[in-house]
Structure formats: C-alpha cells, structure tokens
Amino acid sequence: MSQEPLITRSELRKRKEEQQKEQMQIEKTAKKEYERKEKEIDNFYRKQTKKQPPLKKTRTEEKAKSQRISNTLTKWIVIVFCLLVAVLLMVFFW
C-alpha cells in the first residue's frame, strides 16, 4: 500500500487560488456596497443643505434691529403715557 498524500500540492494551490478569488470578489462587492451607501448618504445631506437657505443674518444686524425696535417701543410707550395723563387731567379738572 503506497502512501499518497490526501491532497496534492497542485490541489492545495488550486484551492488557495479559488479562496483568493472568492475573497477578492467579496471585497469587491463589499467595496461597491460601501461606495453606494456613501454616495446615498452624500446625496441625502446635499439635498438637506439645498433645502435649508443659507443664513444671511449677522449678530450685529440683529442687535441693531433689536435696539431700533426697543427705542421705537419706548418712545410710543412714553407718548401714550403722556396722552393718558392729559386725558385724565382733562377729566378731573374740566
């Protein structure tokens, strides 16, 4: 009975090459899937940024606007108060 190896070197080489091919194909499909997902995510966020208009307000402009409104309201409150006092004086001393 001769002792032959169960698996020959050529068979081992074939299996190794097949495994490498399978591994390369798996890596290739995984890479394609990753790139597709990455592109999908990029498209989603690009669309989101297009939906949102860019901010055109600055802090100084907002502060100046707030001060203008505050000054205007203060002036009108003083004017209404003076008119109210005048009306009350006319009612009591008329």
Chimera marker file (.cmm) of the C-alpha trace (Angstrom):
<marker_set name="trace">
<marker id="1" x="0.000" y="0.000" z="0.000" r="1" g="1" b="0" radius="0.5"/>
<marker id="2" x="1.587" y="3.214" z="-1.120" r="1" g="1" b="0" radius="0.5"/>
<marker id="3" x="1.211" y="6.283" z="0.930" r="1" g="1" b="0" radius="0.5"/>
<marker id="4" x="-0.080" y="9.076" z="-1.234" r="1" g="1" b="0" radius="0.5"/>
<marker id="5" x="-0.871" y="12.444" z="0.269" r="1" g="1" b="0" radius="0.5"/>
<marker id="6" x="-4.561" y="13.081" z="0.679" r="1" g="1" b="0" radius="0.5"/>
<marker id="7" x="-4.272" y="16.461" z="-1.007" r="1" g="1" b="0" radius="0.5"/>
<marker id="8" x="-1.605" y="17.217" z="-3.552" r="1" g="1" b="0" radius="0.5"/>
<marker id="9" x="0.285" y="20.469" z="-3.847" r="1" g="1" b="0" radius="0.5"/>
<marker id="10" x="-1.472" y="21.358" z="-7.068" r="1" g="1" b="0" radius="0.5"/>
<marker id="11" x="-4.822" y="20.772" z="-5.373" r="1" g="1" b="0" radius="0.5"/>
<marker id="12" x="-3.745" y="22.973" z="-2.460" r="1" g="1" b="0" radius="0.5"/>
<marker id="13" x="-2.626" y="25.659" z="-4.905" r="1" g="1" b="0" radius="0.5"/>
<marker id="14" x="-5.979" y="25.491" z="-6.743" r="1" g="1" b="0" radius="0.5"/>
<marker id="15" x="-7.913" y="25.790" z="-3.511" r="1" g="1" b="0" radius="0.5"/>
<marker id="16" x="-5.760" y="28.690" z="-2.376" r="1" g="1" b="0" radius="0.5"/>
<marker id="17" x="-6.283" y="30.488" z="-5.704" r="1" g="1" b="0" radius="0.5"/>
<marker id="18" x="-10.028" y="29.872" z="-5.508" r="1" g="1" b="0" radius="0.5"/>
<marker id="19" x="-10.125" y="31.220" z="-1.976" r="1" g="1" b="0" radius="0.5"/>
<marker id="20" x="-8.193" y="34.293" z="-3.079" r="1" g="1" b="0" radius="0.5"/>
<marker id="21" x="-10.589" y="34.836" z="-5.991" r="1" g="1" b="0" radius="0.5"/>
<marker id="22" x="-13.582" y="34.456" z="-3.693" r="1" g="1" b="0" radius="0.5"/>
<marker id="23" x="-12.023" y="36.817" z="-1.170" r="1" g="1" b="0" radius="0.5"/>
<marker id="24" x="-11.299" y="39.380" z="-3.894" r="1" g="1" b="0" radius="0.5"/>
<marker id="25" x="-14.861" y="39.112" z="-5.158" r="1" g="1" b="0" radius="0.5"/>
<marker id="26" x="-16.258" y="39.512" z="-1.641" r="1" g="1" b="0" radius="0.5"/>
<marker id="27" x="-14.044" y="42.554" z="-1.087" r="1" g="1" b="0" radius="0.5"/>
<marker id="28" x="-15.101" y="43.987" z="-4.437" r="1" g="1" b="0" radius="0.5"/>
<marker id="29" x="-18.809" y="43.612" z="-3.678" r="1" g="1" b="0" radius="0.5"/>
<marker id="30" x="-18.303" y="44.994" z="-0.176" r="1" g="1" b="0" radius="0.5"/>
<marker id="31" x="-16.420" y="47.966" z="-1.598" r="1" g="1" b="0" radius="0.5"/>
<marker id="32" x="-19.187" y="48.608" z="-4.154" r="1" g="1" b="0" radius="0.5"/>
<marker id="33" x="-21.814" y="48.394" z="-1.420" r="1" g="1" b="0" radius="0.5"/>
<marker id="34" x="-19.835" y="50.768" z="0.780" r="1" g="1" b="0" radius="0.5"/>
<marker id="35" x="-19.402" y="53.269" z="-2.063" r="1" g="1" b="0" radius="0.5"/>
<marker id="36" x="-23.109" y="53.051" z="-2.896" r="1" g="1" b="0" radius="0.5"/>
<marker id="37" x="-24.078" y="53.685" z="0.723" r="1" g="1" b="0" radius="0.5"/>
<marker id="38" x="-21.568" y="56.540" z="0.960" r="1" g="1" b="0" radius="0.5"/>
<marker id="39" x="-22.961" y="58.113" z="-2.200" r="1" g="1" b="0" radius="0.5"/>
<marker id="40" x="-26.516" y="57.718" z="-0.882" r="1" g="1" b="0" radius="0.5"/>
<marker id="41" x="-25.568" y="59.446" z="2.369" r="1" g="1" b="0" radius="0.5"/>
<marker id="42" x="-23.809" y="62.252" z="0.479" r="1" g="1" b="0" radius="0.5"/>
<marker id="43" x="-26.867" y="62.777" z="-1.716" r="1" g="1" b="0" radius="0.5"/>
<marker id="44" x="-29.137" y="62.898" z="1.322" r="1" g="1" b="0" radius="0.5"/>
<marker id="45" x="-27.076" y="65.544" z="3.096" r="1" g="1" b="0" radius="0.5"/>
<marker id="46" x="-26.556" y="67.531" z="-0.103" r="1" g="1" b="0" radius="0.5"/>
<marker id="47" x="-30.330" y="67.642" z="-0.559" r="1" g="1" b="0" radius="0.5"/>
<marker id="48" x="-30.776" y="68.686" z="3.070" r="1" g="1" b="0" radius="0.5"/>
<marker id="49" x="-28.348" y="71.580" z="2.666" r="1" g="1" b="0" radius="0.5"/>
<marker id="50" x="-30.131" y="72.670" z="-0.513" r="1" g="1" b="0" radius="0.5"/>
<marker id="51" x="-33.448" y="72.723" z="1.346" r="1" g="1" b="0" radius="0.5"/>
<marker id="52" x="-32.128" y="74.986" z="4.081" r="1" g="1" b="0" radius="0.5"/>
<marker id="53" x="-31.490" y="78.525" z="2.867" r="1" g="1" b="0" radius="0.5"/>
<marker id="54" x="-28.152" y="79.970" z="3.906" r="1" g="1" b="0" radius="0.5"/>
<marker id="55" x="-28.223" y="82.226" z="6.925" r="1" g="1" b="0" radius="0.5"/>
<marker id="56" x="-27.910" y="85.870" z="5.971" r="1" g="1" b="0" radius="0.5"/>
<marker id="57" x="-28.328" y="87.348" z="9.412" r="1" g="1" b="0" radius="0.5"/>
<marker id="58" x="-25.415" y="88.620" z="11.401" r="1" g="1" b="0" radius="0.5"/>
<marker id="59" x="-25.214" y="89.242" z="15.084" r="1" g="1" b="0" radius="0.5"/>
<marker id="60" x="-24.593" y="92.978" z="14.669" r="1" g="1" b="0" radius="0.5"/>
<marker id="61" x="-27.556" y="93.396" z="12.313" r="1" g="1" b="0" radius="0.5"/>
<marker id="62" x="-29.851" y="91.554" z="14.704" r="1" g="1" b="0" radius="0.5"/>
<marker id="63" x="-28.595" y="93.615" z="17.645" r="1" g="1" b="0" radius="0.5"/>
<marker id="64" x="-29.134" y="96.888" z="15.752" r="1" g="1" b="0" radius="0.5"/>
<marker id="65" x="-32.627" y="95.774" z="14.722" r="1" g="1" b="0" radius="0.5"/>
<marker id="66" x="-33.462" y="94.881" z="18.314" r="1" g="1" b="0" radius="0.5"/>
<marker id="67" x="-32.245" y="98.259" z="19.549" r="1" g="1" b="0" radius="0.5"/>
<marker id="68" x="-34.298" y="100.113" z="16.899" r="1" g="1" b="0" radius="0.5"/>
<marker id="69" x="-37.431" y="98.223" z="17.886" r="1" g="1" b="0" radius="0.5"/>
<marker id="70" x="-36.727" y="98.813" z="21.560" r="1" g="1" b="0" radius="0.5"/>
<marker id="71" x="-36.232" y="102.557" z="21.036" r="1" g="1" b="0" radius="0.5"/>
<marker id="72" x="-39.410" y="102.834" z="18.968" r="1" g="1" b="0" radius="0.5"/>
<marker id="73" x="-41.458" y="100.944" z="21.547" r="1" g="1" b="0" radius="0.5"/>
<marker id="74" x="-40.072" y="103.065" z="24.369" r="1" g="1" b="0" radius="0.5"/>
<marker id="75" x="-40.976" y="106.277" z="22.511" r="1" g="1" b="0" radius="0.5"/>
<marker id="76" x="-44.518" y="105.076" z="21.844" r="1" g="1" b="0" radius="0.5"/>
<marker id="77" x="-44.970" y="103.997" z="25.467" r="1" g="1" b="0" radius="0.5"/>
<marker id="78" x="-43.900" y="107.469" z="26.642" r="1" g="1" b="0" radius="0.5"/>
<marker id="79" x="-46.226" y="109.176" z="24.131" r="1" g="1" b="0" radius="0.5"/>
<marker id="80" x="-49.214" y="107.017" z="25.129" r="1" g="1" b="0" radius="0.5"/>
<marker id="81" x="-48.480" y="107.624" z="28.820" r="1" g="1" b="0" radius="0.5"/>
<marker id="82" x="-48.384" y="111.410" z="28.259" r="1" g="1" b="0" radius="0.5"/>
<marker id="83" x="-51.660" y="111.316" z="26.350" r="1" g="1" b="0" radius="0.5"/>
<marker id="84" x="-53.230" y="109.218" z="29.097" r="1" g="1" b="0" radius="0.5"/>
<marker id="85" x="-52.107" y="111.727" z="31.728" r="1" g="1" b="0" radius="0.5"/>
<marker id="86" x="-53.503" y="114.574" z="29.608" r="1" g="1" b="0" radius="0.5"/>
<marker id="87" x="-56.865" y="112.798" z="29.253" r="1" g="1" b="0" radius="0.5"/>
<marker id="88" x="-57.033" y="112.092" z="32.995" r="1" g="1" b="0" radius="0.5"/>
<marker id="89" x="-56.203" y="115.734" z="33.814" r="1" g="1" b="0" radius="0.5"/>
<marker id="90" x="-58.922" y="116.911" z="31.440" r="1" g="1" b="0" radius="0.5"/>
<marker id="91" x="-61.454" y="114.547" z="33.015" r="1" g="1" b="0" radius="0.5"/>
<marker id="92" x="-60.696" y="115.551" z="36.613" r="1" g="1" b="0" radius="0.5"/>
<marker id="93" x="-60.307" y="119.316" z="36.062" r="1" g="1" b="0" radius="0.5"/>
<marker id="94" x="-62.884" y="120.000" z="33.373" r="1" g="1" b="0" radius="0.5"/>
<link id1="1" id2="2" r="1" g="1" b="0" radius="0.2"/>
<link id1="2" id2="3" r="1" g="1" b="0" radius="0.2"/>
<link id1="3" id2="4" r="1" g="1" b="0" radius="0.2"/>
<link id1="4" id2="5" r="1" g="1" b="0" radius="0.2"/>
<link id1="5" id2="6" r="1" g="1" b="0" radius="0.2"/>
<link id1="6" id2="7" r="1" g="1" b="0" radius="0.2"/>
<link id1="7" id2="8" r="1" g="1" b="0" radius="0.2"/>
<link id1="8" id2="9" r="1" g="1" b="0" radius="0.2"/>
<link id1="9" id2="10" r="1" g="1" b="0" radius="0.2"/>
<link id1="10" id2="11" r="1" g="1" b="0" radius="0.2"/>
<link id1="11" id2="12" r="1" g="1" b="0" radius="0.2"/>
<link id1="12" id2="13" r="1" g="1" b="0" radius="0.2"/>
<link id1="13" id2="14" r="1" g="1" b="0" radius="0.2"/>
<link id1="14" id2="15" r="1" g="1" b="0" radius="0.2"/>
<link id1="15" id2="16" r="1" g="1" b="0" radius="0.2"/>
<link id1="16" id2="17" r="1" g="1" b="0" radius="0.2"/>
<link id1="17" id2="18" r="1" g="1" b="0" radius="0.2"/>
<link id1="18" id2="19" r="1" g="1" b="0" radius="0.2"/>
<link id1="19" id2="20" r="1" g="1" b="0" radius="0.2"/>
<link id1="20" id2="21" r="1" g="1" b="0" radius="0.2"/>
<link id1="21" id2="22" r="1" g="1" b="0" radius="0.2"/>
<link id1="22" id2="23" r="1" g="1" b="0" radius="0.2"/>
<link id1="23" id2="24" r="1" g="1" b="0" radius="0.2"/>
<link id1="24" id2="25" r="1" g="1" b="0" radius="0.2"/>
<link id1="25" id2="26" r="1" g="1" b="0" radius="0.2"/>
<link id1="26" id2="27" r="1" g="1" b="0" radius="0.2"/>
<link id1="27" id2="28" r="1" g="1" b="0" radius="0.2"/>
<link id1="28" id2="29" r="1" g="1" b="0" radius="0.2"/>
<link id1="29" id2="30" r="1" g="1" b="0" radius="0.2"/>
<link id1="30" id2="31" r="1" g="1" b="0" radius="0.2"/>
<link id1="31" id2="32" r="1" g="1" b="0" radius="0.2"/>
<link id1="32" id2="33" r="1" g="1" b="0" radius="0.2"/>
<link id1="33" id2="34" r="1" g="1" b="0" radius="0.2"/>
<link id1="34" id2="35" r="1" g="1" b="0" radius="0.2"/>
<link id1="35" id2="36" r="1" g="1" b="0" radius="0.2"/>
<link id1="36" id2="37" r="1" g="1" b="0" radius="0.2"/>
<link id1="37" id2="38" r="1" g="1" b="0" radius="0.2"/>
<link id1="38" id2="39" r="1" g="1" b="0" radius="0.2"/>
<link id1="39" id2="40" r="1" g="1" b="0" radius="0.2"/>
<link id1="40" id2="41" r="1" g="1" b="0" radius="0.2"/>
<link id1="41" id2="42" r="1" g="1" b="0" radius="0.2"/>
<link id1="42" id2="43" r="1" g="1" b="0" radius="0.2"/>
<link id1="43" id2="44" r="1" g="1" b="0" radius="0.2"/>
<link id1="44" id2="45" r="1" g="1" b="0" radius="0.2"/>
<link id1="45" id2="46" r="1" g="1" b="0" radius="0.2"/>
<link id1="46" id2="47" r="1" g="1" b="0" radius="0.2"/>
<link id1="47" id2="48" r="1" g="1" b="0" radius="0.2"/>
<link id1="48" id2="49" r="1" g="1" b="0" radius="0.2"/>
<link id1="49" id2="50" r="1" g="1" b="0" radius="0.2"/>
<link id1="50" id2="51" r="1" g="1" b="0" radius="0.2"/>
<link id1="51" id2="52" r="1" g="1" b="0" radius="0.2"/>
<link id1="52" id2="53" r="1" g="1" b="0" radius="0.2"/>
<link id1="53" id2="54" r="1" g="1" b="0" radius="0.2"/>
<link id1="54" id2="55" r="1" g="1" b="0" radius="0.2"/>
<link id1="55" id2="56" r="1" g="1" b="0" radius="0.2"/>
<link id1="56" id2="57" r="1" g="1" b="0" radius="0.2"/>
<link id1="57" id2="58" r="1" g="1" b="0" radius="0.2"/>
<link id1="58" id2="59" r="1" g="1" b="0" radius="0.2"/>
<link id1="59" id2="60" r="1" g="1" b="0" radius="0.2"/>
<link id1="60" id2="61" r="1" g="1" b="0" radius="0.2"/>
<link id1="61" id2="62" r="1" g="1" b="0" radius="0.2"/>
<link id1="62" id2="63" r="1" g="1" b="0" radius="0.2"/>
<link id1="63" id2="64" r="1" g="1" b="0" radius="0.2"/>
<link id1="64" id2="65" r="1" g="1" b="0" radius="0.2"/>
<link id1="65" id2="66" r="1" g="1" b="0" radius="0.2"/>
<link id1="66" id2="67" r="1" g="1" b="0" radius="0.2"/>
<link id1="67" id2="68" r="1" g="1" b="0" radius="0.2"/>
<link id1="68" id2="69" r="1" g="1" b="0" radius="0.2"/>
<link id1="69" id2="70" r="1" g="1" b="0" radius="0.2"/>
<link id1="70" id2="71" r="1" g="1" b="0" radius="0.2"/>
<link id1="71" id2="72" r="1" g="1" b="0" radius="0.2"/>
<link id1="72" id2="73" r="1" g="1" b="0" radius="0.2"/>
<link id1="73" id2="74" r="1" g="1" b="0" radius="0.2"/>
<link id1="74" id2="75" r="1" g="1" b="0" radius="0.2"/>
<link id1="75" id2="76" r="1" g="1" b="0" radius="0.2"/>
<link id1="76" id2="77" r="1" g="1" b="0" radius="0.2"/>
<link id1="77" id2="78" r="1" g="1" b="0" radius="0.2"/>
<link id1="78" id2="79" r="1" g="1" b="0" radius="0.2"/>
<link id1="79" id2="80" r="1" g="1" b="0" radius="0.2"/>
<link id1="80" id2="81" r="1" g="1" b="0" radius="0.2"/>
<link id1="81" id2="82" r="1" g="1" b="0" radius="0.2"/>
<link id1="82" id2="83" r="1" g="1" b="0" radius="0.2"/>
<link id1="83" id2="84" r="1" g="1" b="0" radius="0.2"/>
<link id1="84" id2="85" r="1" g="1" b="0" radius="0.2"/>
<link id1="85" id2="86" r="1" g="1" b="0" radius="0.2"/>
<link id1="86" id2="87" r="1" g="1" b="0" radius="0.2"/>
<link id1="87" id2="88" r="1" g="1" b="0" radius="0.2"/>
<link id1="88" id2="89" r="1" g="1" b="0" radius="0.2"/>
<link id1="89" id2="90" r="1" g="1" b="0" radius="0.2"/>
<link id1="90" id2="91" r="1" g="1" b="0" radius="0.2"/>
<link id1="91" id2="92" r="1" g="1" b="0" radius="0.2"/>
<link id1="92" id2="93" r="1" g="1" b="0" radius="0.2"/>
<link id1="93" id2="94" r="1" g="1" b="0" radius="0.2"/>
</marker_set>
